[in-house]
Amino acid sequence: MSEPAHINREASLGQAESLRAAVGEIADQLCRAVDGTCDFTVRTNVTDETAEKLQMLVNFVLDAARRSLAEAGSKSDALAEANRGLATENARRRTVEEELQQSEARSRAIVDTAADGIITIDERGVVESFNGAAEKIFGYSAGEIIGQNVNTLMPSPYRDEHDGYLSTYLNTGVKRIIGGNREVLGRRKDHSIFPMDLHVSEVLLGTSRVFTAIVRDITDRKRVEEELRGMGIALDRAMAGISRLDTDGRYAMVSNAYATLSGYEPDEMIGMSWEPTVHPEGREDARAAYREMLAEGKSEFETRGLRKDGSMFDKHVALIRMCDHDGKFAGHYCLMRDVTERNEAQEKITFLAKIPDQNPDPVLRVKEDGTLLYA
């Protein structure tokens, strides 16, 4: 006969209670086992068969939990390492950015304080930057000219031709302006035209080009050159010749008049010593005058000049000391004048002045060329 139903229910309830107690104990041990603080063994009041199954289940769960923890720990370590690497990379990038900012600041300071105008333009000829010196040269502020075509700064015909030159270069590579130095004309904001030195260079940035123009106002230099040219013409036309000698006493510059008096071509005398132009008997006097010029700044003397063909003439020479910007001796100027006729005339006057004393009754005769003679 089967057992009464209420007895079966009581047995089932008792077994369930034991199972719940076992599961509670298992859970507690499982937590400590996963942490590695103890080993896990099922010890319950359930049957051996149930306990064995529970042990197998728990071992499976425990292994899975430990693997998950190990994987989590490995991932945590990897994540920590990645975070450390990211922090290092961020610090490196901040350092690089700071260095770039400092470099850009230095570059801007150099460009902004440069004595020459510095202008950058793109491939279309549009101005991208305009430094302080360029503002002074052209009279525009950077804000007024950036974004405008650079031909705004040029008079005609350069203004009309520039874009064509740029387009031709981009299409063919034929350079008309890029590279080298050129003297061109610039146009200020007030429309005045002025001479300037221009140098254009090209920089490739990836697939695009940037052109940098360095400009210098040479108005003052051209004016001085014109004045010197006028002085040179006057000196060449004057009776006096002028030359410049270096510290070794060799000719560095010779005017046409000076070379003509010496019987040479100007180019022949460049690099030549002064000694061949002075008669040997007068060279010591020339050296003495040179020493006086070094001490006093200038000196004058007369001596016998010697031409290339060996002929001689009397010359008056003035030496003027020349110094560089630091006050250091850099050579001297030599001004020379032919005084042969003057000396001959002086000799005739001296001779005529003595005639009455030598011959109280002189006889005056006139030659065919009109020269007066005493006998």
C-alpha positions in Angstrom: 0.0 0.0 0.0 1.1 3.5 -0.7 1.9 5.9 2.1 -0.7 8.4 3.1 -0.6 11.6 1.1 0.0 13.8 4.1 3.1 11.8 5.0 4.5 12.2 1.4 3.9 15.9 1.6 5.7 16.2 4.9 8.6 14.3 3.6 8.8 16.5 0.5 8.5 19.6 2.6 11.4 18.4 4.8 13.5 17.7 1.9 12.8 21.1 0.3 13.7 22.8 3.6 17.0 20.9 3.7 17.6 21.8 0.1 17.1 25.5 0.8 19.5 25.3 3.7 22.0 23.6 1.5 21.6 26.3 -1.2 22.1 29.0 1.4 25.3 27.4 2.7 26.4 26.8 -0.9 25.9 30.5 -1.7 27.9 31.6 1.3 30.8 29.2 0.5 30.6 30.1 -3.1 31.2 33.7 -2.5 34.2 32.9 -0.4 35.4 30.3 -2.8 35.3 32.7 -5.8 37.4 35.2 -3.8 39.8 32.4 -3.2 39.5 32.4 0.6 38.3 28.8 0.9 37.7 25.6 -1.0 34.1 24.6 -1.6 32.6 21.3 -0.5 28.9 20.5 -0.3 28.0 19.4 3.2 24.3 19.3 3.7 21.6 17.1 5.1 20.4 16.1 1.6 20.9 12.7 0.1 24.3 11.8 -1.3 22.9 11.8 -4.8 21.5 15.3 -4.4 24.7 16.5 -2.8 26.8 15.1 -5.6 24.7 16.8 -8.2 24.8 20.1 -6.2 28.6 19.7 -5.9 28.9 19.3 -9.7 26.7 22.2 -10.3 28.6 24.4 -7.9 31.9 23.4 -9.3 30.7 24.3 -12.8 29.4 27.7 -11.5 32.6 28.2 -9.5 34.9 27.5 -12.5 32.8 29.8 -14.6 32.9 32.5 -12.0 36.6 32.2 -11.5 37.2 32.4 -15.3 35.0 35.4 -15.5 36.9 37.1 -12.6 40.2 36.3 -14.2 39.0 37.6 -17.6 37.6 40.7 -15.8 40.9 41.2 -14.0 42.9 40.8 -17.2 40.6 43.2 -19.0 40.8 45.6 -16.0 44.6 45.4 -16.2 44.5 46.0 -19.9 42.1 48.9 -19.5 44.3 50.4 -16.8 47.4 50.0 -19.0 45.4 51.6 -21.9 44.4 54.4 -19.6 48.0 55.0 -18.6 49.1 54.9 -22.3 46.3 57.4 -23.1 47.3 59.7 -20.3 50.9 59.5 -21.5 49.9 60.3 -25.1 47.7 63.1 -24.0 50.6 64.6 -22.0 52.8 64.2 -25.0 50.3 65.9 -27.3 49.9 68.8 -24.8 53.6 69.2 -24.8 53.8 69.1 -28.6 50.9 71.6 -28.8 52.5 73.9 -26.4 55.8 73.7 -28.3 53.9 74.4 -31.6 52.2 77.4 -30.0 55.5 78.7 -28.7 57.1 78.2 -32.1 54.2 79.9 -33.9 54.4 82.8 -31.4 58.1 83.1 -32.1 57.6 82.9 -35.8 54.9 85.6 -35.7 57.1 87.8 -33.5 60.0 87.4 -36.0 57.7 88.1 -39.0 55.9 91.0 -37.4 59.2 92.7 -36.3 61.1 92.0 -39.5 62.5 95.1 -41.3 61.4 93.8 -44.6 57.7 93.4 -45.7 56.6 89.8 -45.7 53.4 88.9 -47.6 51.9 85.4 -48.2 49.4 84.6 -50.9 47.6 81.5 -52.0 47.4 80.0 -55.5 44.7 82.5 -56.5 46.9 85.4 -55.6 44.8 86.3 -52.5 46.7 87.8 -49.6 46.8 85.5 -46.5 49.2 87.4 -44.2 50.7 90.9 -44.2 53.3 91.8 -41.6 53.9 95.1 -39.8 56.8 96.2 -42.1 54.5 95.6 -45.1 51.9 97.8 -43.5 54.4 100.6 -43.2 55.7 100.2 -46.8 52.3 100.1 -48.5 50.2 102.2 -46.1 47.5 99.4 -45.7 46.6 97.7 -42.5 46.6 93.9 -42.5 42.9 93.9 -42.1 42.4 96.0 -45.2 44.6 93.9 -47.5 44.1 90.3 -46.3 41.6 88.6 -48.6 42.4 91.0 -51.4 44.3 90.1 -54.6 48.0 91.0 -54.2 47.9 92.9 -57.5 46.3 95.7 -55.4 49.8 96.5 -54.4 51.1 96.8 -58.0 50.8 99.6 -60.5 50.1 99.0 -64.2 51.3 97.1 -66.2 52.4 94.7 -63.3 48.8 94.8 -61.9 47.3 93.5 -65.1 50.0 91.0 -65.8 50.4 89.3 -62.4 47.5 86.9 -62.5 48.6 85.7 -65.9 52.1 85.0 -64.7 50.7 83.1 -61.7 48.3 81.1 -63.9 51.0 80.3 -66.4 53.3 79.0 -63.6 50.7 76.8 -62.1 49.8 75.3 -65.5 53.3 75.0 -67.1 55.9 75.4 -64.3 57.5 78.3 -66.2 58.7 80.9 -63.6 58.6 84.6 -64.3 58.7 86.0 -60.8 59.4 83.1 -58.4 63.0 82.8 -57.3 65.8 85.3 -57.3 65.6 89.0 -56.6 64.1 91.7 -58.8 63.6 95.4 -58.8 60.0 96.2 -59.4 57.6 99.0 -58.7 55.0 99.0 -55.8 51.8 101.0 -55.3 50.9 102.4 -52.0 47.5 103.0 -50.6 47.8 106.7 -51.6 48.5 105.5 -55.2 52.1 106.7 -55.1 54.5 104.5 -56.9 57.9 103.5 -55.5 60.8 101.2 -56.3 61.2 98.0 -54.3 63.3 94.8 -54.2 61.1 91.7 -54.5 61.9 88.1 -53.7 59.2 85.4 -54.1 59.5 81.9 -52.9 57.1 78.9 -53.0 56.2 76.5 -50.2 54.2 73.3 -50.8 51.7 72.4 -48.0 50.2 69.0 -49.0 48.5 69.5 -52.3 48.3 73.3 -52.1 50.9 76.1 -52.6 51.7 79.2 -50.6 53.8 81.9 -52.0 55.9 84.2 -49.8 56.9 87.6 -51.1 59.7 89.6 -49.3 59.7 93.3 -50.2 62.0 96.2 -49.4 61.4 99.8 -50.2 64.5 101.0 -52.0 63.4 104.6 -52.6 66.3 106.1 -50.5 68.8 103.7 -52.1 67.8 104.7 -55.6 68.0 108.3 -54.7 71.5 107.9 -53.4 72.5 105.9 -56.4 71.2 108.6 -58.7 73.1 111.3 -56.7 76.3 109.2 -56.8 75.7 108.6 -60.5 75.5 112.4 -61.0 78.6 112.9 -58.9 80.4 110.2 -60.9 79.6 112.0 -64.1 80.8 115.3 -62.7 84.0 113.7 -61.4 84.6 112.0 -64.8 84.2 115.3 -66.5 86.3 117.2 -64.0 90.0 117.8 -64.5 90.8 116.0 -61.3 90.7 112.2 -61.2 89.5 110.2 -58.2 90.2 106.6 -57.1 89.7 104.5 -54.0 92.4 102.1 -52.7 92.0 99.2 -50.2 94.1 98.7 -47.1 96.8 97.1 -49.1 97.2 100.1 -51.4 95.5 98.5 -54.4 93.0 100.3 -56.6 89.4 99.2 -55.9 87.7 102.0 -57.9 89.1 104.3 -60.5 87.3 107.2 -62.3 87.7 107.7 -66.1 89.6 110.9 -65.5 92.1 109.3 -63.1 92.7 106.4 -65.5 93.2 108.7 -68.5 95.7 110.8 -66.6 97.6 107.6 -65.7 97.5 106.3 -69.3 95.4 103.2 -68.4 91.8 101.9 -68.9 89.8 102.0 -65.6 89.5 98.2 -65.6 93.2 97.7 -66.0 93.9 99.6 -62.8 91.5 97.6 -60.5 93.6 95.4 -58.2 96.8 97.2 -59.3 99.2 98.7 -56.7 99.7 102.5 -56.7 103.5 102.2 -57.1 103.6 101.9 -60.9 101.8 105.2 -61.2 104.5 107.1 -59.3 108.1 107.8 -60.5 110.6 105.8 -58.4 112.2 109.1 -57.2 108.8 110.2 -55.8 107.7 107.0 -54.1 109.3 107.7 -50.7 107.4 111.1 -50.6 104.2 109.2 -51.4 104.8 106.8 -48.5 105.5 109.7 -46.2 102.2 111.3 -47.3 100.4 108.0 -46.7 101.7 107.8 -43.1 100.6 111.4 -42.6 97.1 110.5 -43.9 96.8 107.6 -41.5 97.7 109.9 -38.6 95.9 113.1 -39.6 93.1 111.8 -41.8 94.3 113.5 -44.9 97.5 114.7 -46.6 98.6 116.4 -49.8 101.8 116.3 -51.9 103.2 116.8 -55.4 105.3 114.2 -57.2 106.2 113.0 -60.7 103.5 110.7 -62.1 104.4 107.8 -64.4 102.1 106.7 -67.2 101.6 103.2 -68.6 103.7 104.2 -71.7 106.6 105.4 -69.5 105.9 109.1 -70.0 106.0 111.4 -67.0 103.9 114.3 -65.7 103.6 116.5 -62.6 100.7 115.7 -60.4 99.1 117.1 -57.2 97.7 114.3 -55.0 95.3 114.5 -52.0 94.9 111.4 -49.8 91.8 111.1 -47.6 91.4 108.3 -45.0 88.3 106.1 -45.2 86.7 104.1 -42.4 83.9 101.6 -42.1 80.7 101.9 -39.9 82.7 100.7 -36.9 85.4 103.3 -37.4 88.0 100.8 -38.6 90.4 101.9 -41.3 89.1 100.6 -44.7 91.4 102.2 -47.2 91.7 105.7 -48.7 90.6 108.0 -51.5 93.1 109.5 -53.8 92.4 112.7 -55.8 94.8 113.6 -58.5 95.3 116.6 -60.7 97.8 117.1 -63.6 99.8 120.2 -62.8 102.4 119.9 -65.5 101.3 123.0 -67.4 101.1 125.0 -64.2 104.6 124.0 -63.2 105.9 124.7 -66.6 104.3 128.2 -66.6 105.7 128.8 -63.1 109.2 127.9 -64.4 108.8 130.3 -67.3 107.7 133.1 -65.0 110.7 132.4 -62.7 113.0 132.4 -65.8 111.6 135.6 -67.1 111.9 137.3 -63.8 115.7 136.6 -63.8 116.3 138.0 -67.3 116.6 141.7 -66.5 119.3 141.0 -63.9 121.3 138.9 -66.4 120.9 141.1 -69.5 120.0 144.8 -68.9 119.3 145.3 -72.6 117.3 142.3 -73.6 116.2 141.7 -77.1 112.6 140.6 -77.5 111.8 138.2 -80.3 108.5 136.6 -81.3 108.4 133.1 -82.7 105.9 132.1 -85.5 103.6 130.5 -82.9 103.5 133.7 -80.9 105.8 132.7 -78.1 107.9 135.5 -76.7 111.7 135.0 -76.4 114.4 137.0 -74.8 117.9 137.1 -76.2 
